[in-house]
Amino acid sequence: MKQIELYTLLFVDSFVSNLIVSVANEIIFNSMRIFNTYNNYLIIIITASAVLFANISNYIFGRILYNISLLSPDTQRQVTYDTLTSKIVKLLPIFLFISLIPFWSKFVPVIAGFCRFNFLRIVIICTVLKTCYYSYLLFF
């Protein structure tokens, strides 16, 4: 397999495994880490870009869920939404720290999109934390 094909496969695998609807693992990333014959910095850059696009997609999915919830005729919806958002805002550092946990990091941008948090801040923080996780796996 050529290098460009392999790194493209790494991007697609990392992107799909970080989407909310996926339960896949980063098989290609782990394989490249085990064989240790590939450029580690290139692996991190490609994986980080895939995580960035996955976080953007998950955030947009959360906003779509919020817009769907607006269609509900329930009068208590806004009160429940405000209560949920205020509780998450109080626990925001812990909420963002969950981005370091591999499986649960997929849910952070979705919940942030549903609660209409700052798009740029959430996506950057989640991407940096997940990239730190990948860097730790790769270099240590």
C-alpha positions in Angstrom: 0.0 0.0 0.0 1.3 3.4 -0.9 2.0 6.0 1.8 -0.8 8.4 0.5 -3.3 5.6 0.6 -2.3 4.6 4.1 -2.5 8.1 5.5 -5.8 8.7 3.8 -7.0 5.5 5.4 -5.8 6.8 8.7 -7.8 10.0 8.2 -11.0 8.2 7.3 -10.6 5.7 10.2 -9.9 8.5 12.7 -12.8 10.6 11.4 -15.3 7.8 11.5 -14.3 6.5 14.9 -14.7 9.9 16.4 -18.3 10.4 15.1 -21.1 10.1 17.6 -22.8 7.4 15.6 -19.8 5.1 15.4 -18.6 2.5 17.9 -15.4 1.7 15.9 -12.0 1.9 17.3 -9.0 3.6 15.8 -7.6 0.4 14.2 -5.3 2.1 11.7 -3.9 4.5 14.3 -3.1 1.6 16.6 -1.6 -0.5 13.8 0.6 2.4 12.8 1.6 2.9 16.4 2.5 -0.8 16.9 4.6 -1.1 13.7 6.4 2.1 14.4 7.7 2.6 10.9 5.7 5.7 10.0 6.3 9.3 10.7 4.8 10.0 14.2 4.3 13.7 13.6 2.5 13.1 10.3 0.3 10.6 12.1 -0.6 13.2 14.8 -1.3 15.9 12.2 -3.6 13.7 10.1 -5.4 12.3 13.2 -5.8 15.8 14.7 -7.4 17.0 11.4 -9.7 14.1 11.3 -10.7 14.7 15.0 -11.3 18.4 14.1 -13.7 17.5 11.3 -15.4 14.9 13.5 -15.9 17.4 16.3 -17.4 19.9 13.9 -19.8 17.2 12.6 -20.8 16.2 16.1 -21.4 19.8 17.2 -23.6 20.4 14.1 -25.4 17.2 15.0 -26.1 18.6 18.5 -27.5 21.8 17.0 -29.7 19.7 14.7 -31.0 17.9 17.8 -31.7 21.2 19.5 -33.6 22.5 16.4 -35.6 19.3 16.4 -36.5 19.7 20.1 -37.8 23.2 19.3 -40.6 21.5 17.3 -41.9 19.9 20.5 -45.3 21.4 21.6 -44.2 20.8 25.3 -44.4 24.0 27.4 -41.9 22.6 29.9 -39.2 22.1 27.3 -37.7 25.6 27.7 -37.6 25.3 31.5 -35.9 21.8 31.3 -33.5 23.1 28.6 -32.5 26.1 30.8 -32.0 23.9 33.8 -29.9 21.4 31.9 -27.7 24.2 30.4 -27.2 25.9 33.7 -26.0 22.6 35.3 -23.6 21.9 32.4 -22.2 25.5 32.6 -21.4 25.0 36.3 -19.6 21.8 35.5 -18.0 22.9 32.2 -14.3 22.1 33.2 -15.3 18.6 34.2 -17.5 18.3 31.1 -14.6 19.3 28.9 -12.2 17.0 30.7 -14.4 14.1 29.6 -12.9 14.7 26.1 -9.8 12.8 27.3 -11.8 9.6 27.8 -11.8 7.8 24.4 -15.4 6.7 24.0 -17.1 9.5 25.9 -15.2 12.3 24.1 -17.7 11.8 21.2 -20.6 13.1 23.3 -19.0 16.4 24.4 -19.4 18.3 21.1 -23.0 16.9 20.7 -24.1 18.0 24.1 -22.3 21.4 23.6 -24.1 21.9 20.3 -27.4 21.0 21.9 -26.8 23.5 24.7 -25.6 26.1 22.1 -22.2 26.7 23.6 -19.5 28.7 21.8 -18.8 26.7 18.7 -15.1 27.7 18.2 -14.2 27.3 21.9 -15.7 23.8 22.2 -14.3 22.5 18.9 -10.8 23.7 19.6 -10.7 22.5 23.2 -12.1 19.1 22.3 -9.7 18.7 19.4 -6.7 19.8 21.5 -7.6 17.4 24.3 -8.1 14.5 21.9 -4.9 15.3 20.1 -3.1 15.3 23.4 -4.6 11.8 24.1 -3.3 10.6 20.7 0.1 12.1 21.3 0.3 10.4 24.6 -0.6 7.1 23.1 1.9 7.5 20.3 5.0 8.9 22.1 4.7 7.2 25.5 
